[in-house]
Every structure is written in C-alpha cells, then in structure tokens.
Amino acid sequence: MIVKSLELKDFRNYNQLNMLFSSGTNILFGENAQGKTNILEAIYLCGTTKSHRTNKDKEMIQFCKEEAHIRITLEKKQIIHKIDLHLKKNKTKGVAIDGIPIKRQGDLFGMLNLVFFSPEDLYIIKNGPSERRNFLDLELCQLDKIYLYQLTNYNKALAQRNNLLKQISFNRKLLDTLYIWDNKLVEYGQNIIERRSEFISLLNGLVNNIHNKLTGGKENLILKYEPNVSKLEFEDKLKKALEKDLTLRMTNIGPHRDDFSFLMGTIDIRKFGSQGQQRTAALSLKLAEIELVKSVIKESPILLLDDVLSELDRQRQNHLLNNIGNIQTIITCTGLEEFINHRFQYNKIFHVVEGMVTSEN
C-alpha cells in the first residue's frame, strides 16, 4: 500500500499544495509551526475521516473560506485509487472514493490503512483508559468492518439510553421503555467485548517479542484486557446497575468503560513504570500494531511519524528506524541531523516553510 500523491486546497495553512511521495521513507523537515503536521493530518483524515487534533472540521478550513479539499492518490494491491474529502464549515464532510460519493463515512475505513505515531502516543500508557480504548477502536475499525458496525450501533444505543435515563428522572413512566436500549447495548456490546479480547491476544503474540528485543532480552511485556464486564455477565450486571444508572443518569456498565494494562511480571507499568519503561512499551505497541496490520491485510500499512524521534533516545530511534523495513513512511522532524549522522536510509526529503513545501532531492 502506497500513498502516491497528496493535494490540498484551503486546508490549514495551505492555500494549494501538490506533493508526490516516494514509496520508501519520506522526510518532512522544518521549524515548528510551519505545517509539517498538517500534511500528516490530511493523510490521516483520508484513512479515518477523523483528525487526531480536533473534532471540528471548521478548525481545519482556512479563515474566510467555506470549504477545504483533500485528495489522495494511493496504490493498493497494484490498483490506483483516489480518495476525496470536502470539509465544510457548516455541513457534514463529503467523502468520495474513485469519484463516487459514499453514503456512510465509515465505508472509508480499511481503504487506507495507517499507523500513526506521535509524541502523544508515548503517553498512551500513563494517560486515562479512554485513550487506550481509542487505540483499540481505531485499529479494529480499520481492519474489521463488522466491528465498525457493532461499535457504531453500540455508541448510538448508549447515547439513546443515557438520554432516556435523564428523561426518566422527570417522567418515571418512561422506565418501561428502557429495555429497548438495554437489549441493543447487550447485543452489540457482547460482540465488541469478544472482538477486543481477540485483538489483545493477537497483539500479545507480537508485542512481547518486539519488547524483549528492544530491551536486550531484559524485559517481557504482556498486555492484559480489562473488560468492564464479561460478555456473559453483561446483561445481568446491566440490570443490577439500574438504580445506580438512574441516580447518576448515565450507563455505568459496558465496554465503553473497558481498559487494558501493560504488565512486566506483576508490575503494572501504567502506575508503577518509569518514564523510560512506558516509552519503550509504547514503541513496542506501535511496532506490534504494524506487524498485526501486515498479517491481517497482507500488505504493509502507511506509517506516519510526527516528530516522534525527538522524544526517543538514540537506542529507541535506532530500533524504530531499523524496523520500519519496506513500509512507506512519512516522518516529520525539525532537522536532518539524526538521519544524516546515523546514515539512516531515506528516499525523499521535503522542506516545509510557512505552508510552502519544496522537494530537496
């Protein structure tokens, strides 16, 4: 899988941009706040319909403009495809694949498989469980359309149930209708729990091997899925939590409260690991994610690295760059010294200055 070109119009600080990428390692370098991350954000949008920085499309559209346009040309299984996104200030974004508009944005998932690694990902371990759930959901949605369907419907049912819980506090008679959303939550939630458990098991087989190599055989890393409730007990525990839900006016049981832990022996490094251990585990997790995507789709994903090298010491930099292999990679950084001094292989260099991109080779 290769991103061949990117076109931007009125997106962030780009009035107009046309880029051609190498199938190998592409470096975007320049000072901070020049627009490097905006390029990765545009590519990420074309794979997920979401930004990793904002939930509001209007924030990505240039001031005084009503729309922004992103187009990516990619090669997948030796076939060329085009993805077009129209971001609109006051309307839902429009998405087209090969010139044909799609009705549901979720239909885009799996078209362009991405692994995104930013400095924020280094904190996935010590931050809250919502970030770890987002990691699970984003990857599973790219790999499994059935999971995307189940998750979308679960979230809709959850929103409806929470809304009904609030209404019941004013009209107790509505309690008789709660079972409708209970049934939906259990139906979709049980499948989500099962699929997340399978995904963590698959990741485990990869992440421990990678982490062991990264630490010179000194440490083993185990991921442990921590469901809020088991698949078999979900229905029963949801019923038992009814009074609590009514009091708090929200649903307290279900996979929307799941988490997973990072264990070195019996030590949970989310709470007791050093910063170095947490960063090494995060790097192992991302490298395992790449390998898992490869094994599922039988192709390499696109790897986006947003200024992550500056956050890693030399050993971890070396391990990351030496293990991306034949994956198309797009890296942002403030300087080229690390690549030149260590003679890392790169194929194309772009200099980014105030929304202007110049190819250096």
FIMI-617179 format. One line per 10 residues: number of its first residue (from 0); their letters; for each residue x, y, z of C-alpha. Coordinates in Angstrom, 1 decimal. Example, Ala and Ser with C-alpha at 12.3 -4.5 7.8 and 13.67 -1.06 7.14 Angstrom:
BEGIN
0 = as = 12.3:-4.5:7.8 | 13.7:-1.1:7.1
# end
This chain:
BEGIN
0 = mivkslelkd = 0.0:0.0:0.0 | 1.5:3.3:-1.1 | 0.3:6.9:-0.9 | 1.5:8.3:-4.3 | 0.3:11.9:-4.1 | -1.5:14.4:-1.9 | -3.4:17.6:-3.0 | -4.6:20.2:-0.5 | -6.7:23.3:-1.1 | -7.6:25.8:1.7
10 = frnynqlnml = -6.6:23.3:4.3 | -4.9:24.6:7.5 | -2.1:26.9:6.3 | -2.1:25.5:2.7 | -3.8:27.5:0.0 | -2.7:25.0:-2.6 | -0.4:22.0:-2.3 | 0.6:19.1:-4.6 | 3.1:16.5:-3.3 | 4.4:13.3:-4.8
20 = fssgtnilfg = 5.8:10.8:-2.3 | 8.4:8.1:-2.6 | 7.3:4.5:-1.8 | 10.1:4.4:0.8 | 11.0:6.9:3.6 | 9.8:10.5:3.1 | 11.1:13.2:5.5 | 9.3:16.5:6.1 | 11.7:18.8:7.9 | 11.4:22.4:9.0
30 = enaqgktnil = 10.9:24.6:12.1 | 7.9:24.2:14.4 | 4.5:25.6:13.3 | 5.3:25.6:9.6 | 2.8:23.0:8.5 | 4.5:19.6:8.7 | 1.9:18.0:11.0 | -0.9:19.4:8.8 | 0.3:17.1:6.0 | 0.1:14.1:8.2
40 = eaiylcgttk = -3.3:15.2:9.5 | -4.6:15.4:5.9 | -3.4:11.8:5.2 | -4.9:10.6:8.4 | -8.2:12.1:7.6 | -8.3:10.2:4.3 | -7.9:6.9:6.2 | -10.2:7.5:9.1 | -12.4:10.6:8.3 | -11.1:12.0:11.7
50 = shrtnkdkem = -8.4:14.3:12.8 | -6.0:13.4:15.6 | -6.1:17.0:16.7 | -9.7:18.3:16.6 | -13.3:17.1:16.3 | -14.3:20.2:14.4 | -13.9:20.3:10.6 | -14.2:24.1:10.6 | -10.9:24.4:12.5 | -9.1:22.8:9.6
60 = iqfckeeahi = -10.6:25.2:7.0 | -8.7:28.4:6.2 | -10.1:31.6:7.7 | -12.7:33.3:5.4 | -13.1:30.1:3.3 | -16.2:27.8:3.4 | -14.6:24.6:2.3 | -11.3:22.7:2.2 | -10.4:19.9:-0.2 | -8.1:16.9:0.3
70 = ritlekkqii = -7.3:14.4:-2.4 | -5.0:11.4:-2.0 | -4.0:9.0:-4.8 | -2.9:5.6:-3.5 | -1.9:2.3:-4.8 | -3.4:-0.8:-3.2 | -2.9:-4.3:-4.4 | -1.5:-2.8:-7.7 | -4.7:-0.8:-8.3 | -4.8:3.0:-8.2
80 = hkidlhlkkn = -7.5:4.7:-6.1 | -8.4:8.2:-5.3 | -9.9:9.5:-2.0 | -11.5:12.9:-2.0 | -12.6:14.8:1.2 | -14.5:18.0:1.2 | -14.5:19.7:4.6 | -17.4:22.2:5.1 | -17.8:24.8:7.9 | -21.5:24.3:8.4
90 = ktkgvaidgi = -22.2:20.9:6.9 | -21.0:17.3:7.3 | -17.9:16.5:5.3 | -18.3:14.9:1.9 | -16.2:11.8:1.0 | -15.8:10.1:-2.4 | -13.8:7.0:-3.4 | -12.7:6.9:-7.0 | -15.2:9.7:-7.8 | -18.2:8.0:-6.2
100 = pikrqgdlfg = -19.6:9.7:-3.1 | -20.1:7.3:-0.1 | -23.2:7.5:2.0 | -21.6:6.5:5.3 | -18.2:7.8:6.3 | -17.5:4.5:7.9 | -17.3:3.0:4.5 | -13.9:4.7:4.1 | -12.3:2.6:6.9 | -9.9:0.0:5.6
110 = mlnlvffspe = -9.4:1.7:2.3 | -6.2:3.3:3.5 | -4.5:1.5:6.4 | -2.5:3.8:8.6 | -0.3:3.5:11.7 | 0.1:7.0:13.3 | 2.8:7.6:15.9 | 3.1:11.0:17.6 | 4.6:12.2:20.9 | 1.2:12.0:22.5
120 = dlyiikngps = 1.2:8.2:21.8 | 4.1:7.9:24.2 | 1.7:8.8:26.9 | -1.0:6.2:26.0 | 0.2:4.0:28.8 | 0.1:6.5:31.7 | -2.9:8.5:30.4 | -6.6:7.6:31.0 | -8.4:4.5:29.7 | -10.3:6.5:27.0
130 = errnfldlel = -7.0:6.8:25.0 | -6.4:3.1:25.2 | -9.9:2.4:24.1 | -9.5:4.8:21.2 | -6.4:2.9:20.2 | -8.3:-0.4:20.1 | -11.3:1.0:18.3 | -9.3:2.9:15.6 | -7.2:-0.2:14.7 | -10.1:-2.6:14.8
140 = cqldkiylyq = -12.3:-0.3:12.7 | -9.6:-0.2:10.0 | -9.3:-4.0:10.0 | -12.9:-5.2:10.6 | -16.0:-3.7:9.0 | -18.2:-5.8:11.3 | -16.6:-4.4:14.4 | -17.1:-0.9:13.0 | -20.8:-1.7:12.5 | -21.1:-3.1:16.0
150 = ltnynkalaq = -19.3:-0.1:17.6 | -21.3:2.5:15.7 | -24.5:0.9:16.8 | -23.4:0.4:20.4 | -22.5:4.1:20.7 | -25.9:5.1:19.2 | -27.7:2.8:21.7 | -25.6:4.1:24.6 | -26.4:7.7:23.7 | -30.1:6.9:23.5
160 = rnnllkqisf = -30.1:5.1:26.8 | -28.2:7.9:28.6 | -30.7:10.4:27.2 | -33.6:8.2:28.3 | -32.1:7.9:31.8 | -32.2:11.7:32.1 | -35.8:11.9:30.9 | -36.9:9.2:33.4 | -35.9:11.5:36.2 | -38.7:13.8:35.1
170 = nrklldtlyi = -41.2:11.1:33.9 | -40.9:7.7:35.7 | -43.3:6.1:33.2 | -40.6:6.1:30.6 | -38.8:3.4:32.6 | -40.9:0.8:30.8 | -39.1:1.6:27.5 | -35.6:1.3:28.8 | -35.4:-2.4:27.9 | -35.3:-1.5:24.2
180 = wdnklveygq = -31.9:0.1:24.6 | -30.7:-2.5:27.2 | -31.2:-5.2:24.6 | -29.3:-3.2:21.9 | -26.4:-2.5:24.3 | -26.1:-6.1:25.2 | -26.4:-7.3:21.6 | -23.7:-5.0:20.2 | -21.6:-4.8:23.4 | -21.1:-8.6:23.7
190 = niierrsefi = -19.6:-8.7:20.2 | -17.3:-5.7:21.0 | -16.0:-7.4:24.2 | -15.3:-10.6:22.3 | -13.5:-8.9:19.4 | -11.4:-6.7:21.7 | -10.3:-9.7:23.6 | -9.2:-11.5:20.4 | -7.4:-8.4:19.3 | -5.4:-8.0:22.5
200 = sllnglvnni = -4.5:-11.7:22.3 | -3.1:-11.2:18.8 | -1.2:-8.1:19.8 | 0.3:-10.0:22.8 | 1.9:-12.5:20.5 | 3.8:-9.7:18.7 | 4.4:-7.1:21.4 | 6.3:-9.3:23.8 | 8.8:-10.5:21.2 | 9.4:-6.9:20.0
210 = hnkltggken = 9.7:-5.5:23.5 | 12.1:-8.3:24.5 | 14.4:-7.4:21.6 | 14.1:-3.7:22.3 | 15.3:-4.2:25.9 | 18.1:-6.6:25.1 | 16.2:-9.6:26.5 | 15.8:-7.9:29.9 | 12.1:-7.3:30.0 | 8.9:-9.1:28.9
220 = lilkyepnvs = 5.7:-7.1:28.2 | 2.2:-8.6:28.5 | -1.0:-6.8:27.5 | -4.0:-7.7:29.6 | -7.5:-6.9:28.5 | -9.6:-5.4:31.4 | -13.2:-5.5:30.3 | -15.6:-3.5:32.5 | -17.9:-6.5:32.4 | -17.6:-10.0:30.8
230 = klefedklkk = -19.5:-11.0:27.8 | -21.6:-13.5:29.7 | -22.4:-11.2:32.6 | -23.2:-8.1:30.7 | -26.9:-8.4:30.6 | -27.3:-9.4:34.2 | -24.9:-6.7:35.6 | -26.6:-4.0:33.4 | -30.0:-4.9:35.1 | -28.4:-4.9:38.6
240 = alekdltlrm = -26.9:-1.4:38.0 | -30.2:0.1:37.1 | -30.7:2.1:40.3 | -27.2:3.5:40.1 | -27.7:4.4:36.5 | -30.9:6.2:37.3 | -29.3:8.1:40.1 | -26.3:9.2:38.0 | -28.3:9.5:34.8 | -25.7:7.6:32.8
250 = tnigphrddf = -24.8:4.0:31.9 | -22.1:2.6:34.2 | -21.7:-0.9:32.8 | -20.4:-1.8:29.4 | -17.4:-1.9:27.0 | -17.4:2.0:26.9 | -15.6:1.6:30.2 | -13.0:-1.0:29.2 | -9.3:-0.7:29.6 | -6.1:-2.8:29.1
260 = sflmgtidir = -3.0:-2.9:31.2 | 0.8:-3.3:30.4 | 2.4:-5.8:32.7 | 6.1:-6.5:33.3 | 5.8:-9.6:35.6 | 3.3:-8.5:38.2 | 4.1:-4.8:37.8 | 1.5:-2.6:36.1 | 3.7:0.0:34.4 | 0.7:2.3:33.8
270 = kfgsqgqqrt = 1.0:3.1:37.5 | 4.5:2.0:38.6 | 6.7:2.0:35.5 | 9.4:4.5:34.9 | 9.1:7.0:32.0 | 11.6:5.0:30.1 | 9.7:1.8:30.6 | 6.5:3.5:29.5 | 8.0:4.9:26.3 | 9.6:1.6:25.4
280 = aalslklaei = 6.3:-0.2:25.9 | 4.5:2.4:23.7 | 7.1:2.0:21.0 | 6.7:-1.8:21.2 | 2.9:-1.4:21.0 | 3.2:0.7:17.8 | 5.7:-1.7:16.1 | 3.4:-4.6:17.1 | 0.5:-2.7:15.5 | 2.4:-2.5:12.2
290 = elvksvikes = 3.1:-6.3:12.2 | -0.5:-7.1:13.1 | -1.9:-5.0:10.3 | 0.5:-6.6:7.8 | -0.7:-10.1:8.9 | -4.4:-9.2:8.5 | -4.4:-7.2:5.3 | -1.4:-9.0:3.7 | 0.0:-5.6:2.9 | 2.1:-3.0:4.7
300 = pilllddvls = 0.2:0.0:6.2 | 1.4:3.6:5.8 | 3.5:4.7:8.8 | 3.1:8.3:9.9 | 5.7:9.5:12.4 | 5.0:13.0:13.8 | 8.2:14.4:15.4 | 8.4:11.3:17.5 | 12.2:10.9:17.0 | 12.9:13.9:19.2
310 = eldrqrqnhl = 11.1:12.2:22.1 | 13.1:9.0:21.9 | 16.7:8.3:22.9 | 19.2:7.1:20.4 | 18.7:3.4:21.1 | 14.9:3.6:20.6 | 15.4:5.8:17.5 | 17.7:3.2:16.0 | 15.2:0.4:16.8 | 12.3:2.2:15.3
320 = lnnigniqti = 14.0:3.3:12.1 | 15.7:0.0:11.6 | 12.4:-1.9:11.9 | 10.2:0.0:9.5 | 11.7:-2.0:6.7 | 9.8:-1.8:3.4 | 6.9:0.2:4.8 | 6.2:3.6:3.2 | 6.9:6.1:6.0 | 6.3:9.8:6.2
330 = itctgleefi = 8.3:11.4:9.0 | 8.2:15.0:10.3 | 11.2:16.4:12.1 | 12.9:19.8:12.8 | 16.3:18.8:11.3 | 18.0:16.2:9.2 | 21.0:15.7:11.5 | 19.7:12.4:13.0 | 19.2:10.9:9.6 | 22.5:12.1:8.1
340 = nhrfqynkif = 24.7:11.5:11.1 | 23.4:8.0:11.6 | 23.2:7.3:7.9 | 19.6:6.1:8.0 | 18.2:5.3:4.6 | 15.7:7.9:3.3 | 14.3:8.3:-0.2 | 12.8:11.8:-0.4 | 13.2:15.0:1.5 | 10.7:17.9:1.7
350 = hvvegmvtse = 11.5:21.3:3.3 | 8.4:22.9:4.8 | 8.4:26.7:5.4 | 5.2:28.6:6.2 | 2.9:26.4:4.2 | 5.3:26.1:1.3 | 6.8:22.6:0.5 | 10.0:22.2:-1.5 | 11.4:18.9:-2.6 | 15.1:18.8:-1.7
360 = n = 16.1:15.8:-3.8
# end
